[in-house]
Each structure stands twice: as structure tokens, then as C-alpha cells.
Amino acid sequence: MNQSAKRIHRREIFKGKIFTVAEDTIQFPDGKQAKWDVLLHSGATAVVPIDDHGKIILVEQYRCVEDGNILEIPAGKVEKGEEPSTCAVRELEEETGYRAKKLIYICSIYSAVGFSDEVIQIYAALGLEEGMQKLDENEYVTVKKYTIKEIIDMIFSGKIKDSKTIAAIFTVKEMIESGKIKIHTK
């Protein structure tokens, strides 16, 4: 019989606008218990927008963890009752000003499985049409376009550090190379 650890109690410590912090009591198969801190999050989506020239659109914005600008794929928090694909479409337009004719589900990832339950649903956006950015208050975003090779070079040089972006770019690269995503460049 395969025994594993399990949560036997959860206590909320802090409830904020974006996340909640809880303390879990974990019971191990040998009977020992431990307290673990966990960050609870409603989930997010992220989008790899690919234009008709095969370039990927990234956004550069200030992130307080870095205390500087970070280059990443567009992303945002799923609102209560919102479908992840709807969130992806909304965030793409809000942050980049682009709308997509086609949205393809790529994968889902835990952003930081060691201490957070946040799951990010990742999509590719194709058939982009220019619209207008609709940034949130206190959101300052610069839109930039790169080839997939340029992005991978920036990952390996340490310029791109964002985990969702790194996971998404390598997954999309593989899907393009295997024919699961078809880019029709002009």
C-alpha cells in the first residue's frame, strides 16, 4: 500500500487582494507532522502572441520582486468565475493591444510548486490584429517583438528570468517544430 503525506489542517494567516497566505499542517506516513506555509492564488493565464512574421510579442514592465523591468509574455490573474481562455484574450489585448483570431491551449504549470497553488494556463495566440492597449491603473508596459531564437538567447544569457515565459517559449518552440502549431508567415 502506497502511503503519502496529506494536509490535515489549513489556517488562513493573511488575505490580500491578489493572494492568501495559509499555514498547513501536514501529516506524514510515519505519523510526524509539520507546518508548511502556502500562498493561495486563484490562478492565471499567459499568452505567447505570434505575429504573421513569426515574431513573438513580449511585454516589458516593472516587477517589484526584481525592483526593475522584466521581459515576459503577457499574463494576468483569472477573475472569479472567468474561464482561463477568456482571461487570456483579455490580458493579450489589455497588455499588448493585439487581438487574436486563434487561441491554442499549450499547457498549464505551477508557478512555484514548493509554496504556491497558483496554476498558470498558457496559450498561443495566432492571427494577431492590432487594437489598442487597455492597461490597468499603475500598469506601464512596453511591447516588444523578437524571434524565438532571440528569446532563447536571452533566456540562456539570463536576461529573461520569468519562469512562465521560459516554460512557454520552449513548449511553443517544440510545438512549432513538431507541426502542432503552424505559423503562416507573410
ZIJODA-V267618 format. One line per field, one symbol per residue. ss: DSSP state (~ for helix, > for strand, _ for the rest). Layout:
# ZIJODA-V267618
ss->???
This chain:
# ZIJODA-V267618
ss->_____>>>>>>>>>>___>>>>>>>>>_____>>>>>>>>>__>>>>>>>_____>>>>>>>>____>>>>>_>>>>______~~~~~~~~~~~~~_>>>>>>>>>>>>>_____>__>>>>>>>>>>>>__________>>>>>>_~~~~~~~~~~_____~~~~~~~~~~~~~~~_________
